[in-house]
């Protein structure tokens, strides 16, 4: 069975690994993804998550949460139904530094 067969359809899924979730209600603060062990009740999984805003949250009533990837007690949390887009780590600076070292030492 392919977990990611219909990736163009909005689903409830883990923000980190994309594993589809079959939840009855909202996840508790301690619930974790079965695929990657990430917390599920996190800002990154919320409908109010907005990385372009100052506190990365559309809900102005919510208190600021420092770590958007750890479980929290936000009372305004509502799980987002989205199309999964893999997280891309920005390693370009690191890759450029390694390439420069290879050139410098002819590796």
Backbone atoms as SQL, in Angstrom:
CREATE TABLE atoms (id INTEGER PRIMARY KEY, chain TEXT, resi INTEGER, resn TEXT, atom TEXT, x REAL, y REAL, z REAL);
INSERT INTO atoms VALUES
  (1, 'A', 1, 'UNK', 'N', 0.843, -1.177, 0.000),
  (2, 'A', 1, 'UNK', 'CA', 0.000, 0.000, 0.000),
  (3, 'A', 1, 'UNK', 'C', 0.892, 1.245, 0.000),
  (4, 'A', 2, 'UNK', 'N', 0.650, 2.157, -0.918),
  (5, 'A', 2, 'UNK', 'CA', 1.421, 3.395, -1.008),
  (6, 'A', 2, 'UNK', 'C', 0.742, 4.469, -0.164),
  (7, 'A', 3, 'UNK', 'N', 1.430, 4.934, 0.894),
  (8, 'A', 3, 'UNK', 'CA', 0.857, 5.928, 1.794),
  (9, 'A', 3, 'UNK', 'C', 0.655, 7.278, 1.123),
  (10, 'A', 4, 'UNK', 'N', 1.438, 7.558, 0.084),
  (11, 'A', 4, 'UNK', 'CA', 1.412, 8.866, -0.550),
  (12, 'A', 4, 'UNK', 'C', 0.866, 8.800, -1.972),
  (13, 'A', 5, 'UNK', 'N', -0.062, 7.881, -2.230),
  (14, 'A', 5, 'UNK', 'CA', -0.567, 7.646, -3.580),
  (15, 'A', 5, 'UNK', 'C', -1.280, 8.863, -4.166),
  (16, 'A', 6, 'UNK', 'N', -2.116, 9.522, -3.388),
  (17, 'A', 6, 'UNK', 'CA', -2.878, 10.651, -3.900),
  (18, 'A', 6, 'UNK', 'C', -2.380, 11.929, -3.232),
  (19, 'A', 7, 'UNK', 'N', -1.168, 12.357, -3.588),
  (20, 'A', 7, 'UNK', 'CA', -0.539, 13.481, -2.916),
  (21, 'A', 7, 'UNK', 'C', -1.086, 14.834, -3.351),
  (22, 'A', 8, 'UNK', 'N', -1.963, 14.875, -4.366),
  (23, 'A', 8, 'UNK', 'CA', -2.525, 16.149, -4.827),
  (24, 'A', 8, 'UNK', 'C', -3.810, 16.495, -4.082),
  (25, 'A', 9, 'UNK', 'N', -4.243, 15.639, -3.185),
  (26, 'A', 9, 'UNK', 'CA', -5.476, 15.855, -2.441),
  (27, 'A', 9, 'UNK', 'C', -5.126, 16.315, -1.022),
  (28, 'A', 10, 'UNK', 'N', -5.757, 17.400, -0.529),
  (29, 'A', 10, 'UNK', 'CA', -5.477, 17.842, 0.839),
  (30, 'A', 10, 'UNK', 'C', -5.817, 16.758, 1.862),
  (31, 'A', 11, 'UNK', 'N', -4.916, 16.530, 2.787),
  (32, 'A', 11, 'UNK', 'CA', -5.096, 15.499, 3.804),
  (33, 'A', 11, 'UNK', 'C', -4.615, 16.008, 5.154),
  (34, 'A', 12, 'UNK', 'N', -4.983, 15.281, 6.193),
  (35, 'A', 12, 'UNK', 'CA', -4.371, 15.483, 7.502),
  (36, 'A', 12, 'UNK', 'C', -3.100, 14.660, 7.474),
  (37, 'A', 13, 'UNK', 'N', -1.962, 15.297, 7.637),
  (38, 'A', 13, 'UNK', 'CA', -0.701, 14.577, 7.566),
  (39, 'A', 13, 'UNK', 'C', 0.338, 15.241, 8.456),
  (40, 'A', 14, 'UNK', 'N', 1.378, 14.515, 8.744),
  (41, 'A', 14, 'UNK', 'CA', 2.496, 15.024, 9.533),
  (42, 'A', 14, 'UNK', 'C', 3.241, 16.058, 8.694),
  (43, 'A', 15, 'UNK', 'N', 3.497, 17.229, 9.263),
  (44, 'A', 15, 'UNK', 'CA', 4.200, 18.282, 8.522),
  (45, 'A', 15, 'UNK', 'C', 5.608, 17.845, 8.142),
  (46, 'A', 16, 'UNK', 'N', 6.206, 16.962, 8.934),
  (47, 'A', 16, 'UNK', 'CA', 7.618, 16.603, 8.741),
  (48, 'A', 16, 'UNK', 'C', 7.834, 15.495, 7.712),
  (49, 'A', 17, 'UNK', 'N', 7.093, 14.393, 7.843),
  (50, 'A', 17, 'UNK', 'CA', 7.327, 13.261, 6.942),
  (51, 'A', 17, 'UNK', 'C', 6.208, 13.054, 5.924),
  (52, 'A', 18, 'UNK', 'N', 5.057, 13.691, 6.128),
  (53, 'A', 18, 'UNK', 'CA', 3.958, 13.582, 5.172),
  (54, 'A', 18, 'UNK', 'C', 3.057, 12.384, 5.371),
  (55, 'A', 19, 'UNK', 'N', 3.290, 11.618, 6.418),
  (56, 'A', 19, 'UNK', 'CA', 2.467, 10.429, 6.649),
  (57, 'A', 19, 'UNK', 'C', 1.012, 10.844, 6.899),
  (58, 'A', 20, 'UNK', 'N', 0.062, 10.301, 6.119),
  (59, 'A', 20, 'UNK', 'CA', -1.356, 10.607, 6.339),
  (60, 'A', 20, 'UNK', 'C', -1.796, 10.122, 7.728),
  (61, 'A', 21, 'UNK', 'N', -2.643, 10.899, 8.365),
  (62, 'A', 21, 'UNK', 'CA', -3.100, 10.573, 9.714),
  (63, 'A', 21, 'UNK', 'C', -4.591, 10.298, 9.719),
  (64, 'A', 22, 'UNK', 'N', -4.984, 9.310, 10.484),
  (65, 'A', 22, 'UNK', 'CA', -6.398, 8.979, 10.652),
  (66, 'A', 22, 'UNK', 'C', -6.755, 9.312, 12.092),
  (67, 'A', 23, 'UNK', 'N', -7.094, 10.572, 12.328),
  (68, 'A', 23, 'UNK', 'CA', -7.378, 11.038, 13.682),
  (69, 'A', 23, 'UNK', 'C', -8.866, 11.189, 13.914),
  (70, 'A', 24, 'UNK', 'N', -9.286, 10.839, 15.084),
  (71, 'A', 24, 'UNK', 'CA', -10.660, 11.087, 15.534),
  (72, 'A', 24, 'UNK', 'C', -10.558, 12.250, 16.507),
  (73, 'A', 25, 'UNK', 'N', -10.826, 13.456, 16.044),
  (74, 'A', 25, 'UNK', 'CA', -10.668, 14.631, 16.896),
  (75, 'A', 25, 'UNK', 'C', -9.261, 15.196, 16.773),
  (76, 'A', 26, 'UNK', 'N', -8.907, 16.069, 17.701),
  (77, 'A', 26, 'UNK', 'CA', -7.594, 16.713, 17.679),
  (78, 'A', 26, 'UNK', 'C', -6.573, 15.883, 18.446),
  (79, 'A', 27, 'UNK', 'N', -5.306, 15.931, 18.035),
  (80, 'A', 27, 'UNK', 'CA', -4.280, 15.184, 18.760),
  (81, 'A', 27, 'UNK', 'C', -3.987, 15.839, 20.106),
  (82, 'A', 28, 'UNK', 'N', -3.588, 15.038, 21.076),
  (83, 'A', 28, 'UNK', 'CA', -3.163, 15.560, 22.367),
  (84, 'A', 28, 'UNK', 'C', -1.738, 16.077, 22.269),
  (85, 'A', 29, 'UNK', 'N', -1.288, 16.793, 23.266),
  (86, 'A', 29, 'UNK', 'CA', 0.040, 17.400, 23.245),
  (87, 'A', 29, 'UNK', 'C', 1.148, 16.349, 23.104),
  (88, 'A', 30, 'UNK', 'N', 0.946, 15.181, 23.656),
  (89, 'A', 30, 'UNK', 'CA', 1.984, 14.161, 23.632),
  (90, 'A', 30, 'UNK', 'C', 1.904, 13.181, 22.470),
  (91, 'A', 31, 'UNK', 'N', 0.901, 13.301, 21.611),
  (92, 'A', 31, 'UNK', 'CA', 0.763, 12.350, 20.499),
  (93, 'A', 31, 'UNK', 'C', 1.843, 12.581, 19.457),
  (94, 'A', 32, 'UNK', 'N', 2.358, 11.473, 18.927),
  (95, 'A', 32, 'UNK', 'CA', 3.458, 11.539, 17.976),
  (96, 'A', 32, 'UNK', 'C', 3.085, 10.843, 16.666),
  (97, 'A', 33, 'UNK', 'N', 3.759, 11.255, 15.600),
  (98, 'A', 33, 'UNK', 'CA', 3.589, 10.631, 14.289),
  (99, 'A', 33, 'UNK', 'C', 4.177, 9.231, 14.332),
  (100, 'A', 34, 'UNK', 'N', 3.478, 8.272, 13.762),
  (101, 'A', 34, 'UNK', 'CA', 3.986, 6.902, 13.725),
  (102, 'A', 34, 'UNK', 'C', 5.126, 6.742, 12.728),
  (103, 'A', 35, 'UNK', 'N', 5.252, 7.681, 11.795),
  (104, 'A', 35, 'UNK', 'CA', 6.297, 7.591, 10.784),
  (105, 'A', 35, 'UNK', 'C', 7.634, 8.152, 11.220),
  (106, 'A', 36, 'UNK', 'N', 7.616, 9.321, 11.900),
  (107, 'A', 36, 'UNK', 'CA', 8.886, 9.985, 12.223),
  (108, 'A', 36, 'UNK', 'C', 9.018, 10.380, 13.688),
  (109, 'A', 37, 'UNK', 'N', 8.020, 10.047, 14.497),
  (110, 'A', 37, 'UNK', 'CA', 8.034, 10.349, 15.930),
  (111, 'A', 37, 'UNK', 'C', 7.990, 11.840, 16.258),
  (112, 'A', 38, 'UNK', 'N', 7.554, 12.682, 15.312),
  (113, 'A', 38, 'UNK', 'CA', 7.390, 14.114, 15.580),
  (114, 'A', 38, 'UNK', 'C', 6.100, 14.339, 16.343),
  (115, 'A', 39, 'UNK', 'N', 6.090, 15.381, 17.181),
  (116, 'A', 39, 'UNK', 'CA', 4.855, 15.764, 17.866),
  (117, 'A', 39, 'UNK', 'C', 3.827, 16.162, 16.809),
  (118, 'A', 40, 'UNK', 'N', 2.552, 15.890, 17.073),
  (119, 'A', 40, 'UNK', 'CA', 1.498, 16.231, 16.120),
  (120, 'A', 40, 'UNK', 'C', 0.802, 17.552, 16.450),
  (121, 'A', 41, 'UNK', 'N', 0.656, 17.867, 17.734),
  (122, 'A', 41, 'UNK', 'CA', -0.022, 19.113, 18.115),
  (123, 'A', 41, 'UNK', 'C', 1.019, 20.230, 18.152),
  (124, 'A', 42, 'UNK', 'N', 1.427, 20.649, 16.960),
  (125, 'A', 42, 'UNK', 'CA', 2.457, 21.675, 16.805),
  (126, 'A', 42, 'UNK', 'C', 1.953, 22.764, 15.862),
  (127, 'A', 43, 'UNK', 'N', 2.551, 23.926, 15.968),
  (128, 'A', 43, 'UNK', 'CA', 2.152, 25.054, 15.115),
  (129, 'A', 43, 'UNK', 'C', 2.214, 24.695, 13.633),
  (130, 'A', 44, 'UNK', 'N', 3.217, 23.931, 13.232),
  (131, 'A', 44, 'UNK', 'CA', 3.393, 23.598, 11.814),
  (132, 'A', 44, 'UNK', 'C', 2.243, 22.758, 11.264),
  (133, 'A', 45, 'UNK', 'N', 1.453, 22.119, 12.124),
  (134, 'A', 45, 'UNK', 'CA', 0.296, 21.324, 11.687),
  (135, 'A', 45, 'UNK', 'C', -1.019, 22.077, 11.825),
  (136, 'A', 46, 'UNK', 'N', -0.980, 23.327, 12.241),
  (137, 'A', 46, 'UNK', 'CA', -2.192, 24.084, 12.541),
  (138, 'A', 46, 'UNK', 'C', -2.678, 24.900, 11.344),
  (139, 'A', 47, 'UNK', 'N', -3.997, 25.110, 11.269),
  (140, 'A', 47, 'UNK', 'CA', -4.563, 25.932, 10.191),
  (141, 'A', 47, 'UNK', 'C', -4.092, 27.378, 10.282),
  (142, 'A', 48, 'UNK', 'N', -3.690, 27.824, 11.448),
  (143, 'A', 48, 'UNK', 'CA', -3.240, 29.209, 11.638),
  (144, 'A', 48, 'UNK', 'C', -1.755, 29.415, 11.355),
  (145, 'A', 49, 'UNK', 'N', -1.020, 28.351, 11.030),
  (146, 'A', 49, 'UNK', 'CA', 0.416, 28.447, 10.739),
  (147, 'A', 49, 'UNK', 'C', 0.623, 29.336, 9.512),
  (148, 'A', 50, 'UNK', 'N', 1.431, 30.386, 9.689),
  (149, 'A', 50, 'UNK', 'CA', 1.711, 31.323, 8.598),
  (150, 'A', 50, 'UNK', 'C', 3.158, 31.799, 8.736),
  (151, 'A', 51, 'UNK', 'N', 4.107, 31.121, 8.088),
  (152, 'A', 51, 'UNK', 'CA', 5.526, 31.460, 8.258),
  (153, 'A', 51, 'UNK', 'C', 5.879, 32.886, 7.832),
  (154, 'A', 52, 'UNK', 'N', 5.033, 33.507, 7.035),
  (155, 'A', 52, 'UNK', 'CA', 5.331, 34.857, 6.564),
  (156, 'A', 52, 'UNK', 'C', 4.983, 35.937, 7.592),
  (157, 'A', 53, 'UNK', 'N', 4.253, 35.581, 8.645),
  (158, 'A', 53, 'UNK', 'CA', 3.873, 36.550, 9.673),
  (159, 'A', 53, 'UNK', 'C', 4.900, 36.611, 10.798),
  (160, 'A', 54, 'UNK', 'N', 4.842, 37.678, 11.586),
  (161, 'A', 54, 'UNK', 'CA', 5.824, 37.912, 12.646),
  (162, 'A', 54, 'UNK', 'C', 5.928, 36.751, 13.639),
  (163, 'A', 55, 'UNK', 'N', 4.813, 36.274, 14.167),
  (164, 'A', 55, 'UNK', 'CA', 4.857, 35.163, 15.126),
  (165, 'A', 55, 'UNK', 'C', 4.450, 33.843, 14.480),
  (166, 'A', 56, 'UNK', 'N', 4.401, 33.809, 13.165),
  (167, 'A', 56, 'UNK', 'CA', 4.033, 32.645, 12.357),
  (168, 'A', 56, 'UNK', 'C', 2.652, 32.097, 12.709),
  (169, 'A', 57, 'UNK', 'N', 1.729, 32.982, 13.131),
  (170, 'A', 57, 'UNK', 'CA', 0.383, 32.548, 13.486),
  (171, 'A', 57, 'UNK', 'C', -0.642, 33.587, 13.042),
  (172, 'A', 58, 'UNK', 'N', -1.711, 33.113, 12.390),
  (173, 'A', 58, 'UNK', 'CA', -2.778, 34.013, 11.941),
  (174, 'A', 58, 'UNK', 'C', -3.730, 34.382, 13.077),
  (175, 'A', 59, 'UNK', 'N', -3.794, 33.541, 14.103),
  (176, 'A', 59, 'UNK', 'CA', -4.724, 33.774, 15.207),
  (177, 'A', 59, 'UNK', 'C', -4.091, 34.730, 16.212),
  (178, 'A', 60, 'UNK', 'N', -4.592, 35.938, 16.250),
  (179, 'A', 60, 'UNK', 'CA', -4.008, 36.971, 17.115),
  (180, 'A', 60, 'UNK', 'C', -4.281, 36.734, 18.600),
  (181, 'A', 61, 'UNK', 'N', -5.238, 35.876, 18.907),
  (182, 'A', 61, 'UNK', 'CA', -5.551, 35.591, 20.314),
  (183, 'A', 61, 'UNK', 'C', -4.542, 34.642, 20.940),
  (184, 'A', 62, 'UNK', 'N', -3.874, 33.844, 20.107),
  (185, 'A', 62, 'UNK', 'CA', -2.952, 32.823, 20.611),
  (186, 'A', 62, 'UNK', 'C', -1.682, 33.448, 21.188),
  (187, 'A', 63, 'UNK', 'N', -1.193, 32.835, 22.268),
  (188, 'A', 63, 'UNK', 'CA', 0.074, 33.263, 22.840),
  (189, 'A', 63, 'UNK', 'C', 1.202, 32.793, 21.933),
  (190, 'A', 64, 'UNK', 'N', 2.300, 33.515, 21.956),
  (191, 'A', 64, 'UNK', 'CA', 3.433, 33.139, 21.115),
  (192, 'A', 64, 'UNK', 'C', 4.025, 31.813, 21.589),
  (193, 'A', 65, 'UNK', 'N', 4.358, 30.975, 20.626),
  (194, 'A', 65, 'UNK', 'CA', 4.999, 29.689, 20.901),
  (195, 'A', 65, 'UNK', 'C', 6.402, 29.769, 20.307),
  (196, 'A', 66, 'UNK', 'N', 7.403, 29.539, 21.140),
  (197, 'A', 66, 'UNK', 'CA', 8.794, 29.690, 20.701),
  (198, 'A', 66, 'UNK', 'C', 9.200, 28.629, 19.676),
  (199, 'A', 67, 'UNK', 'N', 8.956, 27.369, 19.973),
  (200, 'A', 67, 'UNK', 'CA', 9.371, 26.285, 19.077),
  (201, 'A', 67, 'UNK', 'C', 8.137, 25.762, 18.349),
  (202, 'A', 68, 'UNK', 'N', 8.051, 26.044, 17.076),
  (203, 'A', 68, 'UNK', 'CA', 6.873, 25.702, 16.271),
  (204, 'A', 68, 'UNK', 'C', 6.796, 24.218, 15.921),
  (205, 'A', 69, 'UNK', 'N', 7.820, 23.442, 16.285),
  (206, 'A', 69, 'UNK', 'CA', 7.850, 22.024, 15.934),
  (207, 'A', 69, 'UNK', 'C', 7.714, 21.110, 17.145),
  (208, 'A', 70, 'UNK', 'N', 7.457, 21.667, 18.317),
  (209, 'A', 70, 'UNK', 'CA', 7.270, 20.865, 19.533),
  (210, 'A', 70, 'UNK', 'C', 5.833, 20.996, 20.011),
  (211, 'A', 71, 'UNK', 'N', 5.342, 19.956, 20.653),
  (212, 'A', 71, 'UNK', 'CA', 3.984, 19.954, 21.155),
  (213, 'A', 71, 'UNK', 'C', 3.734, 21.141, 22.077),
  (214, 'A', 72, 'UNK', 'N', 2.531, 21.705, 22.006),
  (215, 'A', 72, 'UNK', 'CA', 2.209, 22.849, 22.848),
  (216, 'A', 72, 'UNK', 'C', 0.760, 22.767, 23.320),
  (217, 'A', 73, 'UNK', 'N', 0.381, 23.721, 24.155),
  (218, 'A', 73, 'UNK', 'CA', -0.954, 23.730, 24.742),
  (219, 'A', 73, 'UNK', 'C', -1.863, 24.789, 24.134),
  (220, 'A', 74, 'UNK', 'N', -1.597, 25.234, 22.926),
  (221, 'A', 74, 'UNK', 'CA', -2.392, 26.298, 22.321),
  (222, 'A', 74, 'UNK', 'C', -3.862, 25.873, 22.260),
  (223, 'A', 75, 'UNK', 'N', -4.719, 26.703, 22.830),
  (224, 'A', 75, 'UNK', 'CA', -6.141, 26.371, 22.867),
  (225, 'A', 75, 'UNK', 'C', -6.845, 26.651, 21.547),
  (226, 'A', 76, 'UNK', 'N', -6.161, 27.288, 20.597),
  (227, 'A', 76, 'UNK', 'CA', -6.761, 27.612, 19.302),
  (228, 'A', 76, 'UNK', 'C', -6.302, 26.659, 18.191),
  (229, 'A', 77, 'UNK', 'N', -5.577, 25.610, 18.560),
  (230, 'A', 77, 'UNK', 'CA', -5.069, 24.652, 17.575),
  (231, 'A', 77, 'UNK', 'C', -6.206, 23.957, 16.851),
  (232, 'A', 78, 'UNK', 'N', -6.089, 23.888, 15.533),
  (233, 'A', 78, 'UNK', 'CA', -7.009, 23.119, 14.704),
  (234, 'A', 78, 'UNK', 'C', -6.164, 22.496, 13.598),
  (235, 'A', 79, 'UNK', 'N', -6.237, 21.189, 13.452),
  (236, 'A', 79, 'UNK', 'CA', -5.365, 20.487, 12.502),
  (237, 'A', 79, 'UNK', 'C', -5.672, 20.916, 11.074),
  (238, 'A', 80, 'UNK', 'N', -4.639, 21.256, 10.338),
  (239, 'A', 80, 'UNK', 'CA', -4.790, 21.718, 8.953),
  (240, 'A', 80, 'UNK', 'C', -4.908, 20.544, 7.992),
  (241, 'A', 81, 'UNK', 'N', -5.755, 20.716, 6.997),
  (242, 'A', 81, 'UNK', 'CA', -5.875, 19.750, 5.907),
  (243, 'A', 81, 'UNK', 'C', -5.207, 20.415, 4.712),
  (244, 'A', 82, 'UNK', 'N', -4.036, 19.908, 4.324),
  (245, 'A', 82, 'UNK', 'CA', -3.232, 20.518, 3.263),
  (246, 'A', 82, 'UNK', 'C', -2.692, 19.460, 2.318),
  (247, 'A', 83, 'UNK', 'N', -2.128, 19.941, 1.233),
  (248, 'A', 83, 'UNK', 'CA', -1.374, 19.080, 0.322),
  (249, 'A', 83, 'UNK', 'C', 0.045, 19.014, 0.863),
  (250, 'A', 84, 'UNK', 'N', 0.574, 17.815, 0.983),
  (251, 'A', 84, 'UNK', 'CA', 1.915, 17.651, 1.549),
  (252, 'A', 84, 'UNK', 'C', 2.994, 18.191, 0.617),
  (253, 'A', 85, 'UNK', 'N', 3.856, 19.035, 1.174),
  (254, 'A', 85, 'UNK', 'CA', 5.021, 19.561, 0.475),
  (255, 'A', 85, 'UNK', 'C', 6.220, 19.241, 1.354),
  (256, 'A', 86, 'UNK', 'N', 7.168, 18.437, 0.877),
  (257, 'A', 86, 'UNK', 'CA', 8.321, 18.070, 1.707),
  (258, 'A', 86, 'UNK', 'C', 9.107, 19.300, 2.169),
  (259, 'A', 87, 'UNK', 'N', 9.633, 19.210, 3.384),
  (260, 'A', 87, 'UNK', 'CA', 10.472, 20.274, 3.923),
  (261, 'A', 87, 'UNK', 'C', 11.846, 20.156, 3.273),
  (262, 'A', 88, 'UNK', 'N', 12.318, 21.270, 2.743),
  (263, 'A', 88, 'UNK', 'CA', 13.641, 21.281, 2.131),
  (264, 'A', 88, 'UNK', 'C', 14.592, 22.008, 3.052),
  (265, 'A', 89, 'UNK', 'N', 15.609, 21.297, 3.521),
  (266, 'A', 89, 'UNK', 'CA', 16.614, 21.919, 4.370),
  (267, 'A', 89, 'UNK', 'C', 17.493, 22.801, 3.498),
  (268, 'A', 90, 'UNK', 'N', 17.780, 23.997, 3.974),
  (269, 'A', 90, 'UNK', 'CA', 18.638, 24.909, 3.229),
  (270, 'A', 90, 'UNK', 'C', 20.088, 24.582, 3.546),
  (271, 'A', 91, 'UNK', 'N', 20.694, 23.766, 2.710),
  (272, 'A', 91, 'UNK', 'CA', 22.077, 23.366, 2.925),
  (273, 'A', 91, 'UNK', 'C', 22.994, 24.022, 1.903),
  (274, 'A', 92, 'UNK', 'N', 22.483, 24.996, 1.189),
  (275, 'A', 92, 'UNK', 'CA', 23.277, 25.598, 0.121),
  (276, 'A', 92, 'UNK', 'C', 24.567, 26.217, 0.650),
  (277, 'A', 93, 'UNK', 'N', 24.515, 26.874, 1.789),
  (278, 'A', 93, 'UNK', 'CA', 25.722, 27.483, 2.359),
  (279, 'A', 93, 'UNK', 'C', 26.747, 26.412, 2.727),
  (280, 'A', 94, 'UNK', 'N', 26.262, 25.346, 3.344),
  (281, 'A', 94, 'UNK', 'CA', 27.134, 24.242, 3.726),
  (282, 'A', 94, 'UNK', 'C', 27.729, 23.575, 2.486),
  (283, 'A', 95, 'UNK', 'N', 26.900, 23.345, 1.480),
  (284, 'A', 95, 'UNK', 'CA', 27.380, 22.725, 0.253),
  (285, 'A', 95, 'UNK', 'C', 28.432, 23.585, -0.442),
  (286, 'A', 96, 'UNK', 'N', 28.221, 24.897, -0.458),
  (287, 'A', 96, 'UNK', 'CA', 29.202, 25.804, -1.067),
  (288, 'A', 96, 'UNK', 'C', 30.519, 25.768, -0.318),
  (289, 'A', 97, 'UNK', 'N', 30.466, 25.726, 1.009),
  (290, 'A', 97, 'UNK', 'CA', 31.690, 25.664, 1.805),
  (291, 'A', 97, 'UNK', 'C', 32.456, 24.373, 1.530),
  (292, 'A', 98, 'UNK', 'N', 31.753, 23.267, 1.438),
  (293, 'A', 98, 'UNK', 'CA', 32.420, 21.982, 1.143),
  (294, 'A', 98, 'UNK', 'C', 33.042, 21.987, -0.252),
  (295, 'A', 99, 'UNK', 'N', 32.310, 22.565, -1.197),
  (296, 'A', 99, 'UNK', 'CA', 32.840, 22.649, -2.558),
  (297, 'A', 99, 'UNK', 'C', 34.099, 23.509, -2.600),
  (298, 'A', 100, 'UNK', 'N', 34.107, 24.617, -1.862),
  (299, 'A', 100, 'UNK', 'CA', 35.293, 25.473, -1.809),
  (300, 'A', 100, 'UNK', 'C', 36.479, 24.755, -1.195),
  (301, 'A', 101, 'UNK', 'N', 36.236, 23.951, -0.173),
  (302, 'A', 101, 'UNK', 'CA', 37.325, 23.177, 0.449),
  (303, 'A', 101, 'UNK', 'C', 37.858, 22.143, -0.532),
  (304, 'A', 102, 'UNK', 'N', 36.965, 21.478, -1.269),
  (305, 'A', 102, 'UNK', 'CA', 37.408, 20.497, -2.277),
  (306, 'A', 102, 'UNK', 'C', 38.291, 21.161, -3.342),
  (307, 'A', 103, 'UNK', 'N', 37.877, 22.356, -3.775),
  (308, 'A', 103, 'UNK', 'CA', 38.663, 23.071, -4.769),
  (309, 'A', 103, 'UNK', 'C', 40.015, 23.504, -4.207),
  (310, 'A', 104, 'UNK', 'N', 39.986, 23.982, -2.975),
  (311, 'A', 104, 'UNK', 'CA', 41.211, 24.461, -2.345),
  (312, 'A', 104, 'UNK', 'C', 42.248, 23.359, -2.199),
  (313, 'A', 105, 'UNK', 'N', 41.813, 22.168, -1.813),
  (314, 'A', 105, 'UNK', 'CA', 42.738, 21.068, -1.581),
  (315, 'A', 105, 'UNK', 'C', 42.750, 20.048, -2.723),
  (316, 'A', 106, 'UNK', 'N', 42.151, 20.391, -3.843),
  (317, 'A', 106, 'UNK', 'CA', 42.092, 19.506, -5.022),
  (318, 'A', 106, 'UNK', 'C', 41.611, 18.099, -4.659),
  (319, 'A', 107, 'UNK', 'N', 40.511, 18.019, -3.967),
  (320, 'A', 107, 'UNK', 'CA', 39.956, 16.703, -3.563),
  (321, 'A', 107, 'UNK', 'C', 38.958, 16.218, -4.577);
